[in-house]
């Protein structure tokens, strides 16, 4: 019997950090399985990657249009991989979203979907293929955030979900290390992607000083995973901010985050500048 081919499974691959992670992994010779809800975006990315790797004889990515908020998403992905004769060597959990606003006033259904995508699906996919990851000496890359290091009034469920991702990933790294499986939590600061628009941030909002390009985030995440590091924080300033947060009383951190999110909410009520339409 022919053994399954090793692949890198990437969720949230239709845009932003996920798409850049796909390009980075493909550039290092990995065969890809791309997962997201928007099939047309995945097809476009798969075509781009296929054109880039065709000269090296690489296989085109497998595209799976799956909504990770659905309870059977992991089983659907596993069945598709099995049918295609593929087995994950690396699992990259990038899919996730956030919402700006007070938890008590935001849609409870949408916040439950956030938990399904950011936590439940990530956990299931991190654990579903451990035997395959062990056989192939692979690993898991889970995209968290520097939001994981502080409670987040104004985005309470999102910040909490990223705290879970960081804690779970570091613990899983310790558990799977004896089996030769690497697990890395990638914790970027703000990144100019569609995530902000989904969260409810104005489209003309300028990236802050903490912003790091999505490509650099993806490259840092790849290097950290291959090196077996438990945590990666792209950019010097985000690293310094995370280090400083460990020294600041929690009450001050809460006040600072609450102030930042209140300014975001205030800007949402203002008309966008004409530059946003260009």
C-alpha positions in Angstrom: 0.0 0.0 0.0 1.3 3.5 -0.9 1.8 5.6 2.2 0.0 8.9 2.3 1.9 12.0 1.1 2.9 14.5 3.7 1.2 17.9 3.5 1.0 21.1 5.4 -2.6 22.0 6.3 -3.3 25.7 6.6 -6.6 27.2 7.8 -7.7 30.7 7.2 -5.6 30.6 4.0 -7.9 32.9 1.9 -6.3 36.2 3.0 -3.9 38.0 5.3 -1.5 36.1 7.5 -2.9 32.7 6.3 -2.3 33.4 2.7 1.3 34.6 3.4 1.9 31.5 5.5 0.8 29.4 2.5 3.3 31.3 0.2 6.1 30.8 2.8 5.5 27.1 3.3 5.1 26.6 -0.5 8.4 28.5 -1.0 10.1 25.9 1.2 8.8 23.0 -0.8 5.8 22.0 1.3 2.7 20.5 -0.5 -0.3 22.4 0.8 -3.9 21.9 1.8 -5.7 25.2 1.9 -8.8 25.6 4.1 -11.2 28.5 4.4 -14.8 29.4 3.7 -14.3 31.4 0.5 -13.6 28.9 -2.3 -12.9 31.6 -4.9 -10.1 33.1 -2.8 -8.6 29.7 -2.2 -8.7 28.9 -5.9 -6.9 32.1 -6.7 -4.2 31.5 -4.2 -3.8 27.9 -5.3 -3.4 29.0 -8.9 -0.8 31.6 -7.9 1.2 29.0 -5.9 0.9 26.4 -8.6 2.4 28.8 -11.1 5.3 29.5 -8.8 6.2 25.9 -8.0 5.5 24.3 -11.4 9.1 24.7 -12.5 10.2 22.6 -9.5 7.6 19.9 -10.2 5.6 20.7 -7.1 2.1 19.5 -6.7 -0.8 22.1 -6.8 -2.4 22.8 -3.4 -5.6 20.9 -2.5 -8.4 23.4 -1.8 -11.1 22.7 0.9 -13.9 25.2 1.3 -14.9 24.4 4.9 -16.6 26.6 7.5 -14.7 25.9 10.7 -17.6 27.2 12.8 -19.5 24.0 11.9 -19.2 21.1 14.4 -18.2 18.6 11.8 -15.5 20.7 10.2 -12.5 18.6 11.4 -14.1 15.4 10.4 -14.8 16.8 6.9 -11.2 17.9 6.6 -9.9 14.5 7.8 -12.1 12.6 5.4 -11.0 14.8 2.4 -7.3 14.2 3.3 -7.9 10.5 3.6 -9.7 10.3 0.3 -6.8 12.2 -1.4 -4.1 10.0 0.1 -2.7 12.8 2.2 -1.5 13.0 5.9 -0.5 16.2 7.7 3.1 16.7 8.6 2.3 20.3 9.7 -0.9 21.8 10.9 -1.2 25.6 10.7 -4.2 27.1 12.5 -4.6 30.7 11.3 -8.4 30.9 11.0 -9.9 33.3 13.5 -11.8 36.5 13.9 -12.6 39.2 16.5 -15.4 41.7 17.2 -15.0 45.2 18.7 -17.6 46.1 21.3 -18.7 45.2 24.8 -19.4 41.5 25.2 -22.8 42.1 26.8 -24.0 44.1 23.8 -22.5 42.2 20.9 -24.3 39.3 19.3 -24.0 36.2 21.5 -24.4 34.0 18.4 -21.4 35.7 16.7 -19.4 35.5 19.9 -20.2 31.8 20.2 -19.0 31.4 16.5 -15.8 33.2 17.5 -15.2 30.6 20.2 -16.0 27.8 17.7 -13.4 29.0 15.2 -10.7 30.5 17.5 -10.8 27.8 20.1 -12.8 24.6 19.4 -11.7 24.1 15.7 -8.1 25.1 16.5 -8.0 22.6 19.4 -9.6 19.8 17.3 -7.2 20.3 14.4 -4.2 20.5 16.7 -5.1 17.1 18.2 -6.7 15.3 15.3 -3.4 14.3 13.5 -0.9 13.8 16.2 0.0 10.3 15.1 0.7 11.6 11.6 2.7 14.5 13.0 4.8 12.1 15.1 5.5 9.8 12.3 6.7 12.6 10.1 8.5 14.6 12.8 6.3 17.6 12.1 4.4 20.1 14.1 1.6 22.6 14.8 1.7 26.4 14.3 -1.2 28.1 16.1 -1.7 31.8 15.4 -2.4 33.7 18.6 -1.7 37.4 19.2 -0.1 39.8 21.6 -3.7 40.2 22.8 -3.0 36.8 24.5 -1.0 38.5 27.2 -3.7 40.8 28.6 -7.4 40.8 29.3 -9.2 42.9 26.6 -12.2 45.1 27.6 -13.9 46.1 24.4 -12.9 42.8 22.7 -13.3 40.5 25.7 -14.0 37.2 24.0 -11.4 37.7 21.3 -8.6 38.5 23.8 -9.7 35.5 25.9 -9.7 33.2 22.9 -6.1 34.2 22.1 -5.0 33.7 25.7 -6.4 30.2 25.4 -4.4 29.6 22.1 -1.2 30.7 23.8 -1.7 28.6 26.9 -2.9 25.6 25.1 -0.1 25.7 22.5 2.7 26.0 25.0 1.3 23.2 27.1 0.8 21.0 24.0 4.4 21.8 23.1 5.6 20.3 26.4 3.3 17.3 26.0 4.3 16.4 22.4 8.0 17.2 22.6 8.9 13.7 23.8 7.1 12.4 20.6 9.2 14.6 18.4 6.3 17.0 17.5 6.9 20.8 17.6 4.2 23.2 18.6 4.6 27.0 18.2 2.3 29.9 19.2 2.7 32.8 16.8 1.8 36.1 18.6 1.8 39.0 16.2 0.8 42.5 17.0 -1.6 44.5 14.7 -1.3 43.4 11.1 -3.0 45.2 8.1 -5.3 42.5 6.9 -9.0 41.9 6.5 -9.2 40.8 10.1 -9.7 44.4 11.2 -12.6 45.0 8.9 -14.3 41.8 10.1 -13.8 42.9 13.7 -15.5 46.2 13.0 -12.5 48.5 12.7 -12.8 51.4 10.2 -11.3 50.7 6.8 -9.3 54.0 6.9 -7.7 53.3 10.2 -3.9 53.6 10.0 -1.7 50.8 11.3 -0.1 51.7 14.6 3.6 51.5 15.6 3.2 47.9 16.6 2.1 46.8 13.1 4.3 44.2 11.3 3.8 43.2 7.7 1.9 39.9 7.2 4.8 38.5 5.2 7.2 39.0 8.0 4.8 37.5 10.5 4.5 34.4 8.3 8.3 34.1 7.9 8.9 34.5 11.6 6.3 31.9 12.4 7.8 29.4 9.9 11.3 29.9 11.3 10.1 29.5 14.9 8.2 26.3 14.1 11.1 24.7 12.3 13.4 25.7 15.1 11.0 24.2 17.7 10.4 27.4 19.6 7.2 27.5 21.7 6.5 31.1 21.1 7.2 33.7 18.3 6.5 37.4 18.6 7.4 39.1 15.3 8.9 42.6 15.5 11.1 44.3 18.1 8.5 46.7 19.5 5.8 44.0 20.0 8.5 42.0 21.9 9.3 45.0 24.1 5.6 45.6 24.7 5.0 42.0 25.8 8.0 42.2 28.1 6.8 45.5 29.6 3.2 44.1 30.2 4.7 41.5 32.6 5.9 44.4 34.8 2.7 46.5 34.7 -0.2 46.0 37.3 -3.2 44.3 35.7 -5.5 47.2 36.7 -3.4 49.6 34.6 -3.3 47.2 31.6 -7.1 46.8 31.8 -7.5 50.6 31.8 -5.1 51.0 28.9 -6.9 48.4 26.7 -10.3 49.7 27.6 -9.2 53.2 26.6 -7.8 52.0 23.3 -11.0 50.0 22.4 -13.2 52.9 23.5 -11.4 55.1 21.0 -12.0 52.4 18.3 -15.7 52.4 19.1 -15.8 56.2 18.9 -14.2 56.2 15.5 -16.7 53.6 14.2 -19.5 56.2 14.8 -17.7 58.8 12.6 -17.9 59.0 8.8 -14.9 57.5 7.1 -12.5 59.8 5.3 -12.7 60.1 1.5 -9.3 58.5 1.2 -10.9 55.2 2.2 -12.7 55.1 -1.1 -9.6 55.3 -3.3 
